[in-house]
Amino acid sequence: MSQEITKEQIAAFDADFSAQRANRVAMNAVTNNGLLASAIRREAVEQDVHEYSISLEQGEICNQKQSGRCWMFAALNTLRYQVMKKYNLKTFELSQAYLFFWDKLEKSNYFLESILDTLDEPANGRLVSYLLMAPVNDGGQWDMLCNLIEKYGVVPKTAYPESKASSGSREMDMTLTEKLREDACILRKLHKEGKGLDELRARKTRMLGEIYRLLCICLGEPPKTFTFEYRDKDNNFHREEGLTPKSFFEKYVGVDLSDYVSLINAPTEDKPYGRSYTVQYLGNVKEGNAVRYLNLPIEELKKAAIAQMKDGQPVWFGCDVGKYSERDSGIMDLDIRGLEDLLDTRFTMTKAERLDYGQSLMTHAMVFQGVNLDENGKPNRWRVENSWGKEPGKDGYYLMTDRWFDEYMYQVVVNKKYLTAEQIAAYEAEPIALEPWDPMGSLAVVR
């Protein structure tokens, strides 16, 4: 058979296309309306009802705008829930911009330390090329958020509001990335000149001082102390002065973050269930806890998430939000689009195959605020709090079908009290270190 595409082959392709009336109908629909819009199935929209047997009440929907801080918004949404319940608030927000500031600074240090750790690796090798690809992108993981809070605390949004650069981070990220790549180049040159590690770290400190200055210019100086003022649902006014970010977290949030663990579902051959995993060169706070996961069958993730919501607590999770998802209606359903019928083709990869071949990975973090259980106590749809404002979905909430959960859910964070003793022991065992580019090293970063 010929290696190239021949005129005869093209003629045969054309004849096959023209012979089917459905191809013409599909072509007209897609060229005028777009591929995904043409494939939406009305039946799915009608069947996916935003009602749930377990439904938690949250404050007003948040909006990460043009930034990749979904992981941070989702985590702070689970924490603000505690503050609202404890202090009888109608709505409330913790400052995402505050932790964003410290995350950028810590990621800069983590990146430069990774460069120092790989000085003898070739600049065009896979590892250094990977490190240089995105030194300080907006994405993150649950454990990275915990590291930030344990070191820097949290503040109300009123104490450190949004800025142009936090709500639309692209320009700042481009500038920081250029500066950090330049810094990496300088450190590697100094190493080639024979400079010692102490001298390189001294230079790194000066580099971080410059990053700090850039962050202050873009985001504003982070507060050291502040006053917290609010009105509760009964219209009573409250004020407390002289709070620090750490004292505010301890008093007003009061959650022991060490009680929470990340469960993943990665059904690939290289990741046996019942084992803990970490990822090389994935982190932000250098001295903080490493990212750690426990890999379990998908039904175990559901079981733990449902148990936590039954106890009145929301659940942070990570998924591949762009797959079989309709933004306007807020529906995540394998049947939301009839692409296979429209295109007369089939998509047959399994979840494991999609991970192995780069077709899917975790891209976005959100919060479960409810689930609908059928007469047998089995879930059939999940209530999802997103961070894209009120417009998408039903007042900002998405609906995830249970079949979608099976295929595109990758991670939930739950209190370890919902795990068995055997699962806790597996989580706490020495983790298997995955390569930096493993799909389980992906960061929730969708804007």
C-alpha positions as CSV (number, residue, x, y, z in Angstrom):
1,M,0.0,0.0,0.0
2,S,1.1,3.5,-0.8
3,Q,2.6,5.7,2.0
4,E,1.3,8.9,0.7
5,I,-2.3,10.1,0.1
6,T,-3.1,9.5,-3.5
7,K,-5.6,11.2,-5.9
8,E,-7.4,7.9,-6.2
9,Q,-7.8,7.7,-2.4
10,I,-9.2,11.2,-2.3
11,A,-11.7,10.4,-5.0
12,A,-12.9,7.4,-3.1
13,F,-13.2,9.5,0.1
14,D,-15.2,12.1,-1.7
15,A,-17.5,9.5,-3.3
16,D,-18.1,7.9,0.1
17,F,-19.0,11.2,1.7
18,S,-21.3,12.3,-1.1
19,A,-23.2,9.0,-1.1
20,Q,-24.6,9.6,2.4
21,R,-27.4,12.1,2.8
22,A,-26.6,12.3,6.6
23,N,-23.2,13.7,5.8
24,R,-24.7,16.7,4.0
25,V,-27.1,17.3,6.9
26,A,-24.3,17.1,9.4
27,M,-22.0,19.4,7.3
28,N,-24.7,22.1,7.0
29,A,-25.4,22.0,10.8
30,V,-21.8,22.1,11.9
31,T,-20.5,24.7,9.5
32,N,-23.3,27.0,10.5
33,N,-23.6,26.3,14.2
34,G,-20.3,24.7,15.3
35,L,-19.5,21.1,16.1
36,L,-20.5,20.9,19.8
37,A,-23.6,23.1,19.6
38,S,-24.9,20.9,16.7
39,A,-24.5,17.8,18.8
40,I,-26.5,18.8,21.9
41,R,-29.2,16.3,22.7
42,R,-32.4,17.8,24.0
43,E,-33.4,14.6,25.8
44,A,-30.4,14.9,28.1
45,V,-31.2,18.5,28.9
46,E,-34.8,17.5,29.8
47,Q,-33.8,14.5,31.9
48,D,-31.0,16.2,33.9
49,V,-33.0,17.9,36.7
50,H,-31.3,20.1,39.2
51,E,-32.9,18.5,42.3
52,Y,-31.1,16.5,44.9
53,S,-32.1,14.4,48.0
54,I,-29.0,15.7,49.8
55,S,-28.4,19.4,49.2
56,L,-26.2,21.8,51.2
57,E,-26.8,25.5,51.3
58,Q,-23.9,27.7,50.3
59,G,-23.4,31.5,50.0
60,E,-23.3,33.4,46.8
61,I,-21.5,31.8,43.9
62,C,-17.9,33.0,43.5
63,N,-16.2,33.9,40.2
64,Q,-12.5,33.2,39.5
65,K,-12.8,35.2,36.3
66,Q,-9.9,35.1,33.9
67,S,-7.6,33.2,36.2
68,G,-6.7,29.5,36.7
69,R,-7.4,29.5,40.5
70,C,-10.2,27.0,40.5
71,W,-8.4,24.7,43.0
72,M,-8.1,27.7,45.3
73,F,-11.7,28.9,44.9
74,A,-12.9,25.3,45.4
75,A,-10.9,24.8,48.6
76,L,-11.9,28.2,50.1
77,N,-15.5,27.5,49.2
78,T,-15.3,24.4,51.4
79,L,-13.8,26.5,54.2
80,R,-16.1,29.5,53.9
81,Y,-18.9,27.1,54.4
82,Q,-17.6,26.4,57.9
83,V,-17.4,30.1,58.7
84,M,-21.0,30.8,57.5
85,K,-22.5,28.0,59.5
86,K,-20.5,28.9,62.6
87,Y,-21.2,32.6,62.6
88,N,-24.7,32.6,61.1
89,L,-23.8,34.4,57.8
90,K,-25.9,34.6,54.7
91,T,-22.8,34.8,52.5
92,F,-19.1,35.2,52.9
93,E,-15.9,34.9,50.9
94,L,-12.3,34.3,51.9
95,S,-9.7,36.1,49.9
96,Q,-8.5,34.0,47.0
97,A,-6.1,36.8,46.0
98,Y,-4.3,36.6,49.3
99,L,-3.3,33.0,48.9
100,F,-2.7,33.7,45.2
101,F,0.1,36.1,46.2
102,W,1.8,33.6,48.5
103,D,1.4,30.8,46.0
104,K,3.2,32.7,43.3
105,L,6.0,33.6,45.6
106,E,6.3,30.0,47.0
107,K,6.1,28.5,43.5
108,S,8.9,30.8,42.4
109,N,11.1,29.5,45.2
110,Y,10.1,25.9,44.4
111,F,11.0,26.4,40.8
112,L,14.3,27.9,41.5
113,E,15.2,25.2,44.0
114,S,14.2,22.6,41.3
115,I,16.6,24.4,38.9
116,L,19.4,24.1,41.6
117,D,18.5,20.5,42.0
118,T,19.0,19.8,38.3
119,L,22.0,21.9,37.4
120,D,23.8,19.0,35.8
121,E,20.8,18.0,33.7
122,P,20.9,19.2,30.0
123,A,18.8,22.3,29.4
124,N,17.1,20.6,26.5
125,G,16.5,17.3,28.3
126,R,13.0,16.2,29.2
127,L,13.2,17.1,33.0
128,V,14.6,20.7,32.7
129,S,12.4,21.4,29.7
130,Y,9.4,20.3,31.8
131,L,10.4,22.5,34.7
132,L,10.8,25.5,32.3
133,M,7.4,24.9,30.7
134,A,5.3,26.6,33.3
135,P,7.2,27.8,36.4
136,V,4.3,29.6,38.1
137,N,1.1,28.7,36.4
138,D,-2.1,29.4,38.3
139,G,-3.0,25.7,38.9
140,G,-2.7,23.8,42.0
141,Q,-3.6,20.8,44.2
142,W,-5.4,20.4,47.6
143,D,-2.2,19.7,49.5
144,M,-0.5,22.8,48.0
145,L,-3.4,24.9,49.3
146,C,-3.0,23.3,52.8
147,N,0.7,24.2,52.8
148,L,-0.1,27.8,52.0
149,I,-2.8,28.1,54.8
150,E,-0.6,26.4,57.4
151,K,2.2,28.9,56.6
152,Y,0.3,32.1,55.9
153,G,-3.3,31.7,57.2
154,V,-6.3,33.2,55.4
155,V,-8.1,36.6,55.4
156,P,-11.6,37.7,54.5
157,K,-12.0,39.0,51.0
158,T,-12.6,42.5,52.4
159,A,-9.1,42.5,53.9
160,Y,-7.4,41.7,50.6
161,P,-9.8,42.2,47.6
162,E,-9.3,41.2,44.0
163,S,-7.0,43.2,41.7
164,K,-6.9,43.3,37.9
165,A,-4.0,40.9,37.9
166,S,-5.6,38.4,40.2
167,S,-8.9,38.4,38.3
168,G,-7.0,38.3,34.9
169,S,-3.6,36.7,35.6
170,R,-2.3,36.1,32.1
171,E,-0.1,39.3,31.8
172,M,1.3,38.9,35.3
173,D,2.0,35.2,34.7
174,M,3.8,35.9,31.4
175,T,6.0,38.5,33.1
176,L,6.9,36.2,36.0
177,T,7.5,33.3,33.7
178,E,10.0,35.3,31.6
179,K,11.8,36.6,34.7
180,L,12.0,33.1,36.3
181,R,13.3,31.5,33.1
182,E,15.9,34.3,33.0
183,D,16.8,33.5,36.6
184,A,17.1,29.8,35.8
185,C,19.5,30.7,32.9
186,I,21.6,32.9,35.2
187,L,21.8,30.2,37.9
188,R,22.9,27.5,35.4
189,K,25.5,29.8,33.9
190,L,26.9,30.6,37.4
191,H,27.1,26.9,38.1
192,K,29.1,26.3,34.8
193,E,31.4,29.1,36.0
194,G,32.2,27.0,39.1
195,K,30.1,29.0,41.6
196,G,29.2,27.0,44.8
197,L,25.7,26.2,46.0
198,D,25.8,28.8,48.8
199,E,26.6,31.6,46.3
200,L,23.8,30.4,44.0
201,R,21.3,30.4,46.9
202,A,22.3,33.9,47.9
203,R,21.7,34.9,44.3
204,K,18.3,33.1,44.4
205,T,17.3,35.1,47.5
206,R,17.9,38.4,45.6
207,M,15.8,36.9,42.7
208,L,13.0,36.2,45.1
209,G,13.1,39.7,46.4
210,E,12.5,40.9,42.9
211,I,9.6,38.5,42.4
212,Y,8.1,39.7,45.7
213,R,8.3,43.3,44.5
214,L,6.6,42.4,41.2
215,L,3.8,40.6,43.1
216,C,3.2,43.6,45.3
217,I,3.0,45.9,42.3
218,C,0.5,43.5,40.6
219,L,-1.6,42.3,43.5
220,G,-1.0,44.7,46.3
221,E,0.9,44.2,49.6
222,P,-0.6,41.4,51.7
223,P,-2.0,42.4,55.1
224,K,-0.2,41.6,58.3
225,T,-3.1,42.5,60.6
226,F,-6.7,43.6,59.8
227,T,-10.1,44.2,61.3
228,F,-13.0,41.8,60.6
229,E,-16.4,43.4,60.5
230,Y,-19.6,41.7,59.5
231,R,-23.4,41.4,60.0
232,D,-25.0,38.1,60.7
233,K,-28.4,36.9,59.4
234,D,-30.1,38.5,62.4
235,N,-28.6,41.8,61.4
236,N,-26.3,41.9,64.4
237,F,-23.0,43.8,63.8
238,H,-19.7,42.3,64.8
239,R,-16.1,43.7,64.8
240,E,-12.8,42.2,65.8
241,E,-9.5,44.2,65.5
242,G,-5.9,43.2,65.4
243,L,-6.4,39.8,63.7
244,T,-3.5,38.2,61.9
245,P,-4.2,35.8,58.9
246,K,-3.2,32.8,61.0
247,S,-5.2,33.9,64.1
248,F,-8.2,34.5,61.8
249,F,-7.9,31.0,60.4
250,E,-7.6,29.4,63.8
251,K,-10.6,31.2,65.3
252,Y,-13.0,31.7,62.4
253,V,-12.3,28.7,60.2
254,G,-11.0,26.2,62.8
255,V,-10.5,23.3,60.5
256,D,-7.7,20.8,61.0
257,L,-6.4,20.4,57.5
258,S,-4.4,17.4,58.4
259,D,-7.6,15.4,58.8
260,Y,-8.3,15.5,55.1
261,V,-6.8,13.2,52.5
262,S,-6.9,13.1,48.7
263,L,-8.4,10.0,47.0
264,I,-7.8,9.5,43.3
265,N,-9.2,7.1,40.7
266,A,-6.5,6.2,38.2
267,P,-7.3,2.7,36.8
268,T,-4.1,2.4,34.8
269,E,-1.9,-0.7,35.0
270,D,1.1,1.3,36.5
271,K,-1.0,2.4,39.5
272,P,-2.4,-0.4,41.6
273,Y,-5.3,0.4,43.9
274,G,-4.7,0.6,47.6
275,R,-1.3,2.4,47.2
276,S,-0.3,6.0,48.0
277,Y,1.4,8.1,45.3
278,T,3.3,11.4,45.1
279,V,4.7,13.3,42.1
280,Q,8.2,14.4,41.6
281,Y,8.8,18.2,41.4
282,L,5.1,18.9,42.1
283,G,4.6,21.5,44.9
284,N,4.7,25.1,46.0
285,V,6.0,25.5,49.6
286,K,9.4,23.8,49.6
287,E,9.3,22.8,53.3
288,G,5.6,21.9,53.1
289,N,4.0,18.5,52.8
290,A,4.4,16.7,49.5
291,V,1.3,16.1,47.4
292,R,0.0,12.7,48.3
293,Y,-2.9,10.6,46.9
294,L,-4.5,7.2,47.7
295,N,-5.6,5.4,44.6
296,L,-9.0,3.6,45.0
297,P,-11.8,2.2,42.9
298,I,-14.3,4.8,41.8
299,E,-17.0,3.4,44.1
300,E,-14.9,4.1,47.1
301,L,-14.6,7.8,46.1
302,K,-18.4,8.0,45.8
303,K,-18.9,6.3,49.1
304,A,-16.6,8.7,51.0
305,A,-18.0,11.8,49.3
306,I,-21.6,10.8,50.1
307,A,-20.7,10.0,53.7
308,Q,-19.2,13.5,54.2
309,M,-22.2,15.3,52.6
310,K,-24.6,13.3,54.7
311,D,-22.7,14.8,57.7
312,G,-23.4,18.2,56.3
313,Q,-19.9,18.9,54.8
314,P,-19.1,19.8,51.2
315,V,-16.4,18.0,49.2
316,W,-13.5,19.3,47.1
317,F,-13.0,17.4,43.9
318,G,-11.0,17.4,40.7
319,C,-12.2,16.3,37.2
320,D,-11.8,16.8,33.5
321,V,-14.5,19.5,33.2
322,G,-14.3,19.9,29.4
323,K,-15.4,16.4,28.5
324,Y,-19.1,16.0,27.6
325,S,-20.0,19.2,29.5
326,E,-22.3,22.0,28.4
327,R,-21.5,25.3,30.0
328,D,-24.8,27.2,29.5
329,S,-27.0,24.5,31.1
330,G,-24.3,23.4,33.5
331,I,-24.7,19.7,32.6
332,M,-21.9,17.2,32.7
333,D,-23.4,14.1,31.1
334,L,-22.0,11.5,28.7
335,D,-25.2,11.8,26.7
336,I,-25.3,15.6,26.6
337,R,-24.0,15.5,23.0
338,G,-24.7,13.0,20.2
339,L,-21.3,13.4,18.6
340,E,-21.1,9.8,17.6
341,D,-24.4,10.0,15.7
342,L,-23.6,13.4,14.2
343,L,-20.2,12.3,12.9
344,D,-21.1,8.6,12.4
345,T,-18.0,7.5,14.3
346,R,-17.3,5.9,17.7
347,F,-15.1,6.9,20.6
348,T,-14.1,3.7,22.4
349,M,-11.2,4.4,24.7
350,T,-11.5,3.4,28.3
351,K,-10.8,5.7,31.3
352,A,-7.4,4.1,31.7
353,E,-6.6,4.4,28.0
354,R,-7.5,8.0,28.0
355,L,-5.1,8.6,30.8
356,D,-2.3,6.6,29.1
357,Y,-2.7,8.3,25.8
358,G,-3.1,11.9,26.9
359,Q,-6.9,12.2,26.1
360,S,-7.9,13.1,29.6
361,L,-6.6,14.3,33.0
362,M,-7.7,16.4,35.8
363,T,-8.2,20.0,34.6
364,H,-10.6,21.7,37.1
365,A,-11.5,21.7,40.7
366,M,-15.0,22.3,42.1
367,V,-17.1,21.4,45.2
368,F,-19.8,18.8,45.7
369,Q,-22.7,20.5,47.6
370,G,-25.2,17.7,47.2
371,V,-26.1,14.3,45.6
372,N,-29.4,12.6,44.5
373,L,-29.8,9.1,45.9
374,D,-32.3,6.7,44.3
375,E,-34.6,4.3,46.1
376,N,-31.7,1.9,46.6
377,G,-29.4,4.6,48.1
378,K,-27.3,4.8,44.9
379,P,-26.3,8.1,43.4
380,N,-27.5,9.1,40.0
381,R,-26.6,12.8,39.9
382,W,-24.3,15.2,41.8
383,R,-24.8,18.9,42.7
384,V,-21.7,20.9,41.8
385,E,-20.7,24.3,43.1
386,N,-18.6,26.0,40.4
387,S,-16.5,29.2,40.5
388,W,-17.4,30.7,37.1
389,G,-20.1,33.2,38.4
390,K,-23.9,32.9,38.4
391,E,-24.5,32.7,34.7
392,P,-23.4,29.1,33.7
393,G,-25.6,26.3,34.9
394,K,-28.4,26.9,37.4
395,D,-27.4,30.0,39.3
396,G,-23.8,28.9,39.0
397,Y,-24.4,25.3,40.0
398,Y,-23.6,22.4,37.7
399,L,-25.2,18.9,37.5
400,M,-22.9,15.8,37.1
401,T,-24.5,12.5,36.2
402,D,-23.2,9.4,38.0
403,R,-22.0,7.9,34.7
404,W,-20.0,11.0,34.0
405,F,-18.5,10.7,37.5
406,D,-17.3,7.2,36.6
407,E,-15.4,8.3,33.5
408,Y,-14.0,11.8,34.2
409,M,-13.8,12.2,38.0
410,Y,-10.2,11.8,39.3
411,Q,-10.0,13.1,42.8
412,V,-12.0,13.8,46.0
413,V,-10.8,15.2,49.3
414,V,-12.5,13.8,52.4
415,N,-12.0,13.6,56.1
416,K,-10.0,10.5,56.9
417,K,-12.8,9.4,59.3
418,Y,-14.7,8.3,56.3
419,L,-12.0,5.8,55.4
420,T,-11.3,2.3,56.7
421,A,-8.3,1.6,58.9
422,E,-6.7,-0.3,56.0
423,Q,-7.2,2.7,53.6
424,I,-5.7,5.1,56.1
425,A,-2.7,2.8,56.6
426,A,-2.3,2.6,52.8
427,Y,-2.4,6.4,52.5
428,E,0.2,6.9,55.2
429,A,2.6,4.3,53.8
430,E,5.6,5.5,51.8
431,P,4.2,6.8,48.6
432,I,5.3,5.7,45.1
433,A,6.9,8.7,43.3
434,L,5.5,9.3,39.9
435,E,7.3,11.1,37.1
436,P,6.7,14.8,36.9
437,W,4.7,14.5,33.7
438,D,2.5,11.7,34.9
439,P,-1.2,12.6,34.3
440,M,-1.8,12.4,38.1
441,G,0.6,15.4,38.4
442,S,-1.8,17.6,36.5
443,L,-2.9,20.8,38.2
444,A,-6.5,22.2,38.3
445,V,-6.1,25.3,36.2
446,V,-9.1,25.8,33.9
447,R,-10.2,29.4,33.7
